[in-house]
Amino acid sequence: MEDVLEVYQRPYDPDYPVVCFDETRKELHASPRPALAAQPGQPQRVDYEYERNGSASLLLWYEPLAGPCAVSVREQHTGVDIAAILAHLSDTVYAQAKKIVLVCDNLSTHKGHFLYDTFTPEEARRLSARFEWHYTPEHGSWLNIAECALSVLSRQCLNRRIADLETLKSEVAAWEKDRNRCPHTVKWQFRAEDARIKLRRLYPIQSDKTS
């Protein structure tokens, strides 16, 4: 926890951008009956019945000190999918950066080894070295600022029925474009010193020692 909090206190440095990464899933539901159009004083009404059309994965990265973000909509999120996003961050989005400071949770697909499942050993080693890895602790996903961005995405775009993958991609792309038109930055206020007070129950109990 304190490792991630220390990262969030670093000043903005384009040579070492801090990038947060997280993912979520969206259930795809279609409406078998047409909605009733909105009328004066009456919002649109949608029947409670729905059809399941599977689900999709949304992989989001976000640079909190500068504001840009992007979402990749995929049928799943395997190590290969994440490797493709990391390669894009390394060689396209932050090609001029000396190293990308990556904050993510501790899933098995968020390890350098999965790059070797996708690329040649030489390329996998090069990409892995482009990132400085920082992991949120177990039950500490709230420390990942990308989770805040996913919450905004869910409220502004995903909080309704979306029938299929192509519609989801189109809607998320529109949200992403609008979001990046006026980038939103985050200044993280919670520090390690605050954690030692407010979350002291998480720290080992130190017994008094006398000589």
C-alpha positions as CSV (number, residue, x, y, z in Angstrom):
1,M,0.0,0.0,0.0
2,E,2.7,2.5,1.0
3,D,4.6,1.7,-2.2
4,V,1.6,2.8,-4.4
5,L,1.0,5.8,-2.2
6,E,4.6,6.9,-2.7
7,V,4.2,6.6,-6.4
8,Y,1.2,8.9,-6.3
9,Q,3.2,11.6,-4.6
10,R,5.8,11.9,-7.4
11,P,5.7,15.1,-9.4
12,Y,4.6,14.9,-13.0
13,D,7.5,13.8,-15.2
14,P,6.8,13.1,-18.9
15,D,9.9,10.9,-19.0
16,Y,8.4,8.7,-16.3
17,P,4.6,8.9,-16.7
18,V,2.5,7.2,-14.0
19,V,-0.1,5.0,-15.8
20,C,-2.9,3.1,-13.9
21,F,-4.4,0.0,-15.5
22,D,-7.5,-2.0,-14.6
23,E,-10.3,-4.0,-16.2
24,T,-14.0,-4.8,-15.8
25,R,-16.6,-6.9,-17.6
26,K,-19.9,-5.8,-19.1
27,E,-22.9,-8.2,-19.5
28,L,-24.5,-7.8,-22.9
29,H,-28.3,-7.7,-22.8
30,A,-30.8,-7.2,-25.6
31,S,-34.4,-6.2,-25.2
32,P,-36.8,-8.6,-26.9
33,R,-39.6,-6.0,-26.8
34,P,-39.3,-2.5,-28.1
35,A,-39.1,0.3,-25.6
36,L,-42.0,2.7,-25.1
37,A,-40.9,6.2,-26.4
38,A,-40.6,9.0,-23.9
39,Q,-43.7,11.3,-23.6
40,P,-44.1,14.7,-22.0
41,G,-43.7,14.0,-18.3
42,Q,-43.0,10.3,-18.9
43,P,-39.4,9.0,-19.5
44,Q,-38.7,6.1,-21.9
45,R,-39.8,2.8,-20.5
46,V,-38.0,-0.5,-21.1
47,D,-39.5,-3.9,-20.3
48,Y,-37.7,-5.8,-17.5
49,E,-37.3,-8.9,-19.7
50,Y,-34.0,-9.2,-21.5
51,E,-31.9,-11.6,-23.5
52,R,-28.3,-12.5,-22.6
53,N,-25.7,-12.0,-25.3
54,G,-22.6,-13.0,-23.4
55,S,-20.2,-10.5,-22.0
56,A,-17.2,-8.4,-22.9
57,S,-14.0,-7.2,-21.2
58,L,-13.0,-3.5,-20.9
59,L,-9.3,-2.9,-20.4
60,L,-8.7,0.7,-19.3
61,W,-5.5,2.7,-18.8
62,Y,-5.4,6.2,-17.3
63,E,-2.6,8.7,-16.7
64,P,-3.9,10.6,-13.6
65,L,-1.5,13.5,-13.6
66,A,-2.0,14.4,-17.3
67,G,-5.5,13.1,-17.9
68,P,-5.5,10.9,-21.1
69,C,-7.2,7.5,-20.9
70,A,-8.2,4.8,-23.3
71,V,-10.4,1.7,-23.2
72,S,-10.0,-1.5,-25.2
73,V,-13.1,-3.6,-25.6
74,R,-12.5,-7.3,-26.1
75,E,-14.2,-10.6,-25.8
76,Q,-11.9,-11.6,-23.0
77,H,-8.8,-10.4,-21.1
78,T,-6.1,-12.9,-21.4
79,G,-2.4,-12.3,-21.0
80,V,-2.1,-11.9,-24.8
81,D,-4.7,-9.1,-24.7
82,I,-2.9,-7.3,-22.0
83,A,0.5,-7.8,-23.7
84,A,-0.9,-6.0,-26.8
85,I,-2.0,-3.0,-24.7
86,L,1.4,-2.8,-22.9
87,A,3.2,-2.9,-26.3
88,H,0.9,-0.1,-27.5
89,L,1.7,2.0,-24.4
90,S,5.4,1.3,-24.7
91,D,5.9,1.9,-28.4
92,T,3.1,4.3,-29.4
93,V,1.5,6.3,-26.6
94,Y,4.7,6.7,-24.5
95,A,7.4,5.9,-27.1
96,Q,9.5,8.9,-25.9
97,A,9.3,8.1,-22.2
98,K,12.3,6.6,-20.5
99,K,10.2,4.3,-18.4
100,I,6.4,3.9,-17.8
101,V,5.5,3.6,-14.1
102,L,2.6,1.1,-14.1
103,V,0.1,0.7,-11.3
104,C,-2.1,-2.4,-11.5
105,D,-3.6,-5.1,-9.3
106,N,-1.8,-8.4,-8.7
107,L,-3.5,-10.7,-11.2
108,S,-1.6,-13.4,-12.8
109,T,-2.0,-11.7,-16.2
110,H,-0.3,-8.6,-14.8
111,K,3.1,-10.1,-14.7
112,G,6.1,-9.8,-17.0
113,H,6.1,-13.5,-17.8
114,F,3.0,-13.3,-20.0
115,L,4.9,-11.1,-22.4
116,Y,6.9,-14.2,-23.2
117,D,3.7,-16.0,-24.2
118,T,3.1,-13.4,-26.9
119,F,6.4,-12.1,-28.1
120,T,9.9,-13.4,-28.8
121,P,12.2,-13.6,-25.7
122,E,14.1,-10.6,-26.9
123,E,11.0,-8.5,-27.5
124,A,9.4,-9.6,-24.3
125,R,12.5,-8.6,-22.3
126,R,12.6,-5.2,-24.0
127,L,8.9,-4.5,-23.2
128,S,9.1,-5.7,-19.6
129,A,12.1,-3.4,-19.0
130,R,10.1,-0.5,-20.3
131,F,7.8,-0.7,-17.3
132,E,8.3,0.0,-13.6
133,W,5.7,-2.3,-11.9
134,H,3.8,-1.4,-8.8
135,Y,1.0,-3.6,-7.5
136,T,-2.0,-2.7,-5.2
137,P,-2.2,-5.1,-2.2
138,E,-4.9,-7.7,-1.8
139,H,-8.3,-6.1,-1.0
140,G,-6.7,-2.8,-1.9
141,S,-8.0,-2.2,-5.4
142,W,-9.3,1.2,-4.2
143,L,-5.7,2.3,-4.4
144,N,-5.8,2.0,-8.2
145,I,-6.9,5.3,-9.7
146,A,-7.9,3.4,-12.9
147,E,-10.7,2.0,-10.8
148,C,-12.0,5.5,-10.3
149,A,-12.0,6.0,-14.1
150,L,-13.9,2.7,-14.6
151,S,-16.5,3.9,-12.1
152,V,-17.0,7.1,-14.2
153,L,-17.2,5.0,-17.3
154,S,-19.8,2.7,-15.7
155,R,-22.0,5.7,-14.6
156,Q,-21.7,7.7,-17.8
157,C,-21.8,5.0,-20.4
158,L,-22.4,1.4,-19.2
159,N,-25.3,1.9,-16.8
160,R,-27.9,0.7,-19.3
161,R,-28.5,-2.3,-21.6
162,I,-26.1,-2.7,-24.5
163,A,-27.0,-5.6,-26.8
164,D,-23.8,-6.6,-28.6
165,L,-20.0,-6.2,-28.8
166,E,-20.0,-3.8,-31.7
167,T,-22.5,-1.4,-30.0
168,L,-20.4,-1.5,-26.9
169,K,-17.2,-0.7,-28.8
170,S,-19.0,2.3,-30.5
171,E,-20.4,3.6,-27.2
172,V,-17.1,3.3,-25.3
173,A,-15.2,4.9,-28.2
174,A,-17.6,7.9,-28.0
175,W,-17.1,8.2,-24.2
176,E,-13.3,7.9,-24.6
177,K,-13.2,10.7,-27.3
178,D,-15.4,13.0,-25.1
179,R,-13.3,12.2,-22.0
180,N,-10.0,13.0,-23.7
181,R,-11.4,16.2,-25.3
182,C,-11.1,17.8,-21.8
183,P,-8.8,15.5,-19.9
184,H,-9.5,15.1,-16.1
185,T,-6.5,14.9,-13.8
186,V,-6.3,13.5,-10.3
187,K,-4.3,14.9,-7.4
188,W,-4.1,12.1,-4.9
189,Q,-4.3,13.4,-1.4
190,F,-4.1,10.3,0.8
191,R,-0.5,9.7,1.9
192,A,1.4,7.0,3.7
193,E,1.4,9.2,6.8
194,D,-2.4,9.3,6.7
195,A,-2.6,5.5,6.2
196,R,-0.5,4.9,9.3
197,I,-3.2,6.8,11.3
198,K,-6.5,6.0,9.6
199,L,-5.6,2.4,8.6
200,R,-3.4,1.6,11.6
201,R,-5.4,-1.6,12.1
202,L,-3.7,-3.0,9.0
203,Y,-0.2,-2.5,10.4
204,P,1.6,-5.1,12.6
205,I,1.2,-4.4,16.3
206,Q,4.5,-3.3,17.7
207,S,5.1,-4.3,21.3
208,D,7.0,-2.0,23.7
209,K,10.6,-3.1,24.1
210,T,12.6,-2.2,27.1
211,S,16.3,-2.9,27.6
